[in-house]
Amino acid sequence: MMRRTKIVATLGPATDNPDTIAEIIKNGVDVVRLNFSHGKPDEHRRRAELIRHHARLLKRTVGILGDLQGPKIRITRFKSGKITLQKNDKFTLDASLGDDEGTEKHVGLTYKNLPNEVSPGNVFVLDDGRIVLEVTAIEGHKIQTQTVVGGELSNNKGINLRGGGLSAPAITEKDENDIRLAADIDVDYLAVSFPRNAKDINHARQLLRTAGSSAAIMAKIERAEALECIDEILEASDAIMVARGDLGVEIGDPELPAVQKMLIEKTRQANKVVLTATQMMESMITNPMPTRAEVFDVANAVIDGTDAVMLSAETASGAYPARAIEAMGRICLSAEKSKDVQRSRHRIDTEFKHIDESIGMATMYTANHLRVKAIAAMTESGSTPLWMSRISSGIPIYALTQHKKTRHLVTLYRGVCPIPFKPIQEDMNDAIRDIISLLINEGVITGPEDRIIITRGNLMGVGGGTSTMIIIRVGDWMLEEAIETKS
């Protein structure tokens, strides 16, 4: 059974060993993430080269996602490296303080305009919710607070304003440099952190295109205000990431489950790609197996219809990066056995606007009701496999394309497997036989009674031009002896 849900793994110090890279590819990683919040440009280049080298050796297509840091608002550093705050302690966030001057009484800020954007009664959440401070007064560059939830606070921890509303721009000077780096590395996806609206996404796309990259844009939903204009952000983006860490801090963890389900459903309805991220298998940073709660978390995201699930520190710095991928793959496969996952009423009552969209929808409806073994989509841009992947199904979709960028793009599409294929323009019959041979070699076709569906365009080599669906009985095209020999 082919796993349909894709696995994204963050690269880091734990994966810098070539043997580990080979192992995570063998264990099924589909896309790797380069987190530009950490590491130097040369480290990211080296990791991208390493993953591509081993993917070629193992004959796998692995996509690359570059992830911008964005305007992450942080405290600066303490003289002692860390402090401990007790409940009701007074503590000052001082935008004028030096970067290494933090004490038990105060600490500096990376975002110097923060005192101008808050007022008494606002609540700050630090270090992903471990520390909570309430604003009591604003005095020039200083924000006076009282500790609501205390604990240990160390250098460079993030700050979120509960409820959102900060005006820090989504694209920083560092992000502009990292966009050029992403273009140089030739990433397949670029994730924009903390976008507030569609303008932030369009700005990032413009910078990326100016840098010479055609990568797809992924919006990370992390700000409370992003939820208020999610339709516009979806329209401007190619994909979204349900980034549950900062989003949970801003809207409150109890709100997250319903918001996650809403975002997955809304993204699929918009025919875009959705990735679910943050702490999915956090315990595997130090443990060789996940908790049952983590198993449920991953499985629920799969059942809800997410295209991909992501590992962060579990693979970047954890003790068991390859095991984490293997365990996540097993959970996805098991969840995909659910009948609800293999049947769909997606867009059954809506009007289609494009011919390739209509072919994609008709193909999936037919495949789900005709005992079809596989779908082979001859594609230039990957748009038809994307339409198809929005429909819940247990039938594998093969994106057959001669374009390397398209093969890397579909690595994030649920249920879609990219395969190199150069179409034969002169004779479609020869192309059909080549596709059947390919699927026999993949182990999908096992006998002459097997059926497959092939989609193609009348004008080969033209993107978005899929206009034909062909239902094939394998035995009508190849001798049974040939099938038995190749299988």
N, C-alpha and C positions, 0 to 999 in steps of 0.2 A: 504494500500500500504506500503510495507516494504521499509524503507530508505536504499539505497544501499551505498551511500557515508558515510564513517565512520567519527566520531567526536572524536578528541583527546583534552583533557582538562588538563591544567597544575594545579597541586595541590599546595597549599600554605596556608598562614594564613587564607584566606577567606573560605577555604574548610575544616579546621581542626575540625569543629563541626560535630559530627556524623550525625545529622539531615540533614546537608547540603550534606554530602557524599551520604546519602540515596537518597536525592532529585536529585542530578546530575545523579545518576544511573537510577532512574526512568525516568528522562527526556531524557535518551538515550545516555549517554557517552559510547563509545566503548573501548577507551584506555585512561589511565591517564598518564601524564608525570611528572616524578620527575626531577626537574631542579637542577642539582648538583652545579650550579653556586651560588645558595642561599641555606641557611639552613644547619643544622648539620646532621651528619649521623643518629643519633637517631631519628631526625624528619622525615627523609625519610623512615626509617624502620617503624615508627609508622603510617605514611600515607599509606604505602603499606599494612600493616596489617589491617588498617581501611577499605580500599577499598575492600580487599579480603573478610573480614568479612561480609560487607554489600552486596557484590555481591552474596555471598553464600545465605544470608537470602532472597534476592530478586530473586534468581535463574537466575542470569545473568552471562555471561562470560565477564569479563573486563580485557583487556591486560594492561601491565605496560611497559612504555618506560622510560629508564634512559637516561638522556641527559648530556654528559660531558661538562665542561666549556670550555676546550681547551685553546689555547694560546691567550686569549683575552687581547690585549694590552691596558693598561689604564694609565691615569694620576694618581698620588697619591692624597693627601689631602691638602686642604688649611687651614691655621691657622684660618680663619674666616668661614670656611665651604663652601664658594662660592665667586666668583668675577664676575665682569661684564667687558667684553671686547668691546671696540668700534672699528669701522672700522679704519684700518691703525695703530692700536695700535701695538707696539713691544711687543713680548711675547716669553719667553724662555722655552723650554722643556729640563730639566736638569736631566740626568741620575744619577748624583752624589748627587743630593739633597735628604735630609731626607724625610721620608714619610709624615710628618706633617708640612712641611716647606713652603708650597705653599703660594704665595702672588700675588698681581696684576701684578708683573713683571715676575714671573717664577713659575714652578711646577715640581715635580719629575715624574719619569716614572717607571712602573713595569717591562718593558722590557729594560734591561740595554744596550743591543747591538743596540738599535734603531739608535743612531748617526752614527754607522758604515754602515748602510744600506740605507741611504738617501742622497740626494744631493740638492744643491740650485735649486729651480724651482719645486721641489716636492710639492704636496698639501696634507695636513692632513685634515681629516674630523672627528670632534669630536662629541660625544653625538648624534649619528645617524643623522648627517648632520646639526645640529643646529649651530655649530661653524665650520668655515673653516679658516685654517691657511696655508700660503705659506712659504716654507723654503727659507730663504735668505742667511744663512751661517751655516757652521758646525765649531765649535770651541771645539775640544776635546770631552768631555762628553756633551756638550751643543749644542742644535739645536736652532738657532735663527730664529724666524718666524715673519711674519707680518699678522695682522688680515685682512682677506678678508670679512668674514661674522661674525659679532660680536653678543653678547648676553650674557646671564647668563651662567656661567660655574661652576659646583659644583663638589664635591669630586668624585673620582673613575670613571669618565666617560671614555668610550671607545674611542680608536683612530684607525682610518683606514687610510691607504695610498691609495689615489685615484689611481686606476689602478692596485693595488695589487703589489706583488713582495717581501714581507717580508719573511724572512727565519725562523721565529720562529717555532719550532717543533710542530706538531699537538697534540702530547701526552705529557703533562707536568707531573711533579711529583705528583701534586694534582690529575690529571686524573688517574694515575696509582693506587692511593689509592681509587679513586671513582670506578674504574673498579672492584676492589676487593669488594667494597661495593655493586655494582650492582649484582655481582655474589652471594653475601650473601643474598641479597633481593630476588634473583631469578627473575630478570626482563625478559621480553619476547623480548624486543628490546633494543639495546644500540646505541645511536646517538653519532657519532664522530664529534666534532666541528672543523671547519677550516681545513679540510684535503686538502692537496695540490695535492696529487696523490694517486695512488692505493697502494703504499708502506705504506702510513699512515693508510689506512684501514686494510691492512694485518697485520700490527703491532698491531693495536687495537684488531683484532680478535685473534691473538696469545696470547696476554695478557689475554684476556677474557677466552679463552679455558684453559690457565694455571691456572686461578682462579677457574676453575671448572664449567663454565657456557656454555650452548649451545645456548644462545640468538642470535637472528639475528642482523646483523650489519647494521645500517642506516648511510649513509654519508650525512652530512649537507653541502649543496652547498652554501658557504659563501664567498669564495675567488675568485677573478677574474681568477687566474691561474688555478683553478679547472675546469673552463669551457673549458680550452684548452686541457684537458685530460679527459673529461667527460666520454668517452667510456670506458677507462680503469678503472675509478672509479666505473662506473656502473657494470662492470664485476666483480669487487672485492667485491661489496656490495650486500646486500639482499634488500635494500630499500634506497631511498634518500629523503631528506627533502629540498624543495625549501625554503631556509631560507632568506626571502626577505629583512630583516633588514640590516645586514652587507653586503650582496651581492649588494643591491641597493646603499649603500654608496660607495662600491668599483668600480662598473661599471657605476653608475649614474642611478637615478630613471627612466628616460625616456627609458632606455634600458630594464627595468625589465619585462614589459608585454610580449614582444616577447621571452625573455629568459625563462620566466615561461612556456609559451606554448611549446617551444622547449623541455624543460626538461621533462614536463609531457608526451609529445608524445614519446620522445626517451626512457624514462623509461618504458613505456608500451610496446613499441616495443621490449625491452630487456627482457620482462616478469618479471620485477621487480616491486616493490611497490613504490608509490610516495605520499608524504605528502606535502601539501601546507601550509605555516605558516607565521606568523608575521602580526600583526595589522589588522587581518581580520574583527574584530568587536571591534576595539579599543575604540570607543565611549561608549561601554557598561561597561567600567570600572566604569563610573560614571552615566550613563543613563540607564533607563530600556528598551530601544529599540534601535536598530541599525539605522544608517543613510541609506538613499537610496543608497549612493555610496558603503557602506559596503555590502548591499544586492546584488548589482551588482557584487562586487568583489568575494563574496562567490559563487554566481551562475555561474559566468564565469569559475571559477576553476572547478566546477562540470561538466559543459558542455564540458570543455577541457579534462575531463577524470581523474582528480585526484582521488586517492583512498580515501584520507582523507583530512580533513581541521582541523586546529588546533587553539585552544584558548590559549593565554598565560596569560598576566596580567588580562584579562577579568575574568578568573576564579581563578587565584592564589591570587589576591589581590583586585579584583573588588567588587563592591557593589551588583552585581546581577549574581553570578556564575551559578545558576540553570536556570535563565531566558535566559542567553546567550546561553546555550546549547539548550534550547527549541527553541529559535529564529533561531539558526543556523540549527537545524533539519528541521524546516518548510521551510527554504530557499532551503535546499538540496532537499527535497521532491518535491518542486515546479519545480526546475530546471531539475529534473530527468524525468519530464513529456515530455520534449522535444523529438521529434522524432529522432533528431540527437544523443541523448544520448542512445536511445533504439535500435539503429541499428549500425552495424559495418562492415567495410571492412578490419578490422585488420588482417594482415598476410594472406590475401586471395590468394596472388600470391607467397608465399614463401614456401620452403620445410621444413617439420617438421623433427626433429632429434630424437624424443623420442616417444615411443608407448603411454605413458600416455599423452603426449602433443597432439598427434593425436586424441586420444579419447576425450580429453577436447575440442579441436577445433570442432570436428564432433558433439559433444553433443550440443555446443552452436549454431552451424549452424542449426541443427535439431530443437532445442528448439525455436529458433527465427522464424521458418517457419512452425511450426506444432501445434500452440496453446497449448503449454505445460504449465501446472500450476506451476511446480517446478522441480528443479533438485536436486537429492539426491546423493552426492558423498561420497561413503564409502572410507575413506582415513586413511592412517597411518601417513604420513609426511605432508600432506596438499598440495603437489605439484600439484595434478590435480585440486583442487579448485582454485589454483593460476593461472594455465593456463586458466581456464574458466573465471576468473574474469577480464582477459585482454580484453574480448569481450564485447562490449557495448550491454546491454540487459535490459529489464524490468522484467525478470524472476528471482525469488529468487533462490539462490544456497545454499543448506544446506550441510555443511561439517559434516558428521557423523563419529565420531572417539571416540575411547576409551581412547585416550591419552590427558591428560590435557594440556600439552605443545603445542600440535598441535591446540587444541581449542583456546588457548590464542594467538597463532601466527596468525591465520586467522582473528582475530578481526580487523586487519588493511586492509584486502583484500576487495576491493569494491564489494558489492553485495553478500557477503558470510556470512552466519549465522552459528555459531558453535553449534552443539548439541551433548551431550554425547550419544554414541551408541557403544555397544559391539557386534561385528558381531557373528553370529552363523555359525560356520564353517561346521557343518554336513549337514545342509539343507538350501540351498539358497532360496527355496520357503518360508520357515518360516521367513527368514530375510526380504524378500520382503513384506510379510504381516505385519511384525513389522514396517517397514518403512512407509507403507501406513497408519497404525494406528497412527504413530507418526505425520505424516503430516495432518491427520484429526484433531488430537488434537491441532495442531498449527493453525488450521483454514484455511489451504491452500487448501485442498481437500474438496469439497462440494457436489459432486455427482458422480454417477457411470461412467459418460461419461468423467470425467476429466482424462487427461493424465499426467504422470510424466515420467522423465527419471532417471534411476539409473545407476551409474557407479561403477565398482568394479574391483578388481584384481582376477586372477585365484588362486593366492597364497595368502590367507588371512594372514594378519600380516606382509607382506613384503612391505616396503616403496618404492614408485615410481613404483609399479607394476600394476597400473590400466591398464586393457587390454580389458574391456568389457563395452559396452553401451547397456542397456536394456530399451526399450520403453514399458511402462505399461499403459493399460487402466484399471482404478481402478475397474470397475465393473466386470472384468474378474477374479479378485482376492478376492473380498469381496462381500458379499451379500449387496444389496441396503439397507436393514433394518439396517445392522450393521453400514453403513455409516451415515444414518440418526440418529441413536442412539448416535454415537460418536461426530457428528458435532452439 
